[in-house]
Amino acid sequence: MLTAPSESAFTPSHRGGAGPPLLLIHGFTDTWRTWELVLPALERRREVLAVTLAGHAGGPRLPEPVSEGALPEPVSEGALLDALERALGEAGWESAHVAGNSLGGYLALKLAERGRARSVVALAPAGGWAGDDRTFREVAAFQTRLHAQAQMAAPYADAIMAKPSGRRAATQYTTVNFEHIPAELLAHQLRGVAACSGAVAFIDSALAGSWHVEPERIACPVRFVWGTEDRLLPWPSAAARYREQFPHAEWIELDGVGHCPQLDVPAEAAELILGLSGG
């Protein structure tokens, strides 16, 4: 019998390796496992903590609606950042090198504002649209459709990912290269999107939020990494605000790479993360 994805199928975090501390933050509706392909390289030189965000499959729960049948309250970025700071505290880390993808890249920059980052590697971070660019609303609408589609497809995740055509369909908005990504990991990600209990609340917050970053409060080195074939946050339009705000940051374009370099080109992504956090 087919069943819906269970929270028990997901875990809140992964910790391993040795060396300077490195915090990894995934993107919207994903889980910490998006970093699996880069973990072996990172953990040879860093102590890595990869966390699942609040409201995501395996992560800390969000507050329940105030009444039965009520819509979930929008989720403030402060709540996400507070949860990340708690994770740092539980790890015994006052600060860490931080790498994040998409929503995780934005949160990495916000952690740096709070003085908790020793360096930031932001892989296609959200929030970089120009002030008059409203395409983020299109992204939110796409994420709404994706979440609904994932909920219908999740019971068939293993069968879908058993075929190259299914793996290509599942990764068309995240990677250019997909053949090396294990089918089991892609099935997990599909189930994770479906089981993201905070999806609706996050999308509402994204539509209402300002995506405001204060570069003057960020004292650590920052490296932006963007794939030229990013179909979710296209380069360079989705980076316009950041390019203006961070003219002295390091900017790296990855030719022929999509939205998730850690999945698309894991060896190169690992070196880009390690290179800014001390080699």
JOPESUL-V197499 format. One record per helix or strand of 3 or more residues. SS is the DSSP state (helix for helix, strand for strand). FROM is the first residue (numbers start at 1). TO is the last residue. If there is no record, write none. Layout:
# JOPESUL-V197499
SS,FROM,TO ; SS,FROM,TO
This chain:
# JOPESUL-V197499
helix,7,9 ; strand,13,17 ; strand,20,25 ; helix,32,43 ; strand,46,51 ; helix,77,91 ; strand,96,101 ; helix,103,113 ; strand,117,123 ; helix,135,161 ; helix,164,171 ; helix,183,194 ; helix,199,208 ; helix,215,217 ; strand,221,227 ; helix,237,245 ; strand,250,254 ; helix,261,264 ; helix,266,276
